[in-house]
Amino acid sequence: MSKMYRRDVLSGLAATAAAMTLPVPARAEVTAYKQAIAEAASRDRDIARFYQATGYEGIWTGNGGADRSRRKAFLAAVADADEHGLPVGRYDPKLIETNFRSVKSPRDLGRLEVEMSTIFLRYARDVQTGLVVPSQADKQIARKVPYRPRDGLLMAFSKSTPRAFVRALPPSSDEYKRLMKAKLDMERFIGKGDWGPTVRAKKLERGQGGDPVVALRNRLIRMGYLRRNASAAYDDRMMQAVAQFQHDHGLRPDGVAGPATIDQLNVSAATRLTQIMVAMERERWINHPGGLGDRHVWVNLPDFRVKLIDQGRVTFETKSVVGSQLYEKRTPEFSDFMEYMEINPDWTVPRSILGRDYLPKLQKDPNAARYLELIDMNGRSVSRDQIDFSQYTEETFPFTVRQPPGRSNALGTVKFMFPNPHAVYLHDTPDRHLFGRDIRTYSSGCIRLHDPHDFAYTLLRRQMKNPEPYFQSILATRRQTIVPLDQSVPVHIDYRTAFTEPKGPVQFRGDVYGRDARIWAQMERAGVALRSVRG
């Protein structure tokens, strides 16, 4: 069989293995069967714990209806693994069939029992919480994946309705379901070809014509942005189609096909498919049993937007600026809980930023960055005239560096705190001009908000009737003030270059930190491959 397993063949294989009648150990041979299970399971602590708890009874290899149902449900799921963007070959369907047919003794049967549990747990973890370990793809993905206890999975499966249990393993989110559909749609499209010839031009706009415009027209038609027509002119219809394409790819929707737009137009369907499959993997990483939270903050780094989600509905949305593309300034990915907001915040310069950005400036010119105060370990302000900055490093510098509250403060007028080891939070900014750019990677790691006050009002509306006057009254004092949230709010800082909306086409964004490329490389090493579907 080729590397691309055919679903119909695998489904037949699953049905065959499920229906097989296996040799039933005689009573005198039960000991050999259980001893083989114990020996084979001893190599895996979780599997050994499960079989110890069951008295080394099998759940796969009996001829009763329960064992047959488990075999059938699991092997049918393996046959559909590529629907989830997982490598079918990783679960050895052909080897499973061979081993079922090769059973000749109770010991063979015991080893097969443990092998089935091993493969089941591999598949269950992959489809439930991901194939790739996030930090192995990129150390700045500090996500805590909600892995389930493996022995608990086996125990729950052994007591369940097998088909329902297996079908409940993947994420149940609407996003995952829409991504699965988008994956199949893209595979079908690739089966019919690609978008057509690339657009060879630096810029195209209304009133132009010629071969580049025809290539643009044809790609827009193939992508579904333009109805089929024979026009060779960049007319109003094409301008509207380009604007919609730009909207769906995070670009300013001006209807002019400039360099950034043409770059995105020329991305292949295969590359878009990899983005969708990586997004599915990422969705598995956040497949928490209780979900993301009825109310939560969603930060999508390459989309440069922050959303507040209430009961699955976006109740607030704003533009954001995220960490620079320099590795040490990139915003990490993680989840935590927002506990309070701070109005009129001061800014204590993190040690990493102090050592990288400010200490070298102070060593060259002690009067640099005069807006910063130096505080000693007793909390007293220290004059710069008393300090020889050249004698210190980031590690030995004995002062706290602080910027007092004020409109020019680096954090602006309000910050939103979810204490975390990365010293990353959401905040206002005096640098308003950056929000007008398509690619907004300019911070030192924190997330700057375009509309921080409106965000604060929306958060506080849960705990007071009219939060705006309350917020503004504190702001007017110019005093640093902490406002606790009555209920903490989960914050999820994620990274999706492909994501869906309830209606409309898949949204695509640029891989600004290169993280998706590294995840895809890990997926490929695990055996994931692109496929095309005909029909």
Secondary structure, 3 states (H helix, E strand, C coil): CCCCCCHHHHHHHHHHHHHCCCCCCCHHHHHHHHHHHHHHHCCCHHHHHHHHHCCCCCCCCCCCHHHHHHHHHHHHHHHCHHHHCCCHHHHCHHHHHHHHHCCCCHHHHHHHHHHHHHHHHHHHHHHHHCCCCHHHHCCCECCCCCCCCHHHHHHHHHCCCHHHHHHCCCCCCHHHHHHHHHHHHHHHHHHCCCCCCCCCCCCECCCCECHHHHHHHHHHHHHCCCCCCCCCECCHHHHHHHHHHHHHCCCCCCCCECHHHHHHHCCCHHHHHHHHHHHHHHHHHCCCCCCCCCEEEEEEHHHCEEEEEECCEEEEEEEEEEECCCHHHCCCEEEEEEEEEEECCCEECCHHHHHHHHHHHHHHCCCCCCCCEEECCCCCECCHHHCCHHHCCCCCCCCEEEECCCCCCCCCCEEEECCCCCCCCEECCCCHHHHHCCCCEEECCCEEECCHHHHHHHHHCCCCCCHHHHHHHHHHHCCCEEEEEEEEEEEEEECCCEECCCCCCCEECCCCCCHHHHHHHHHHHCCCCCCCCCC
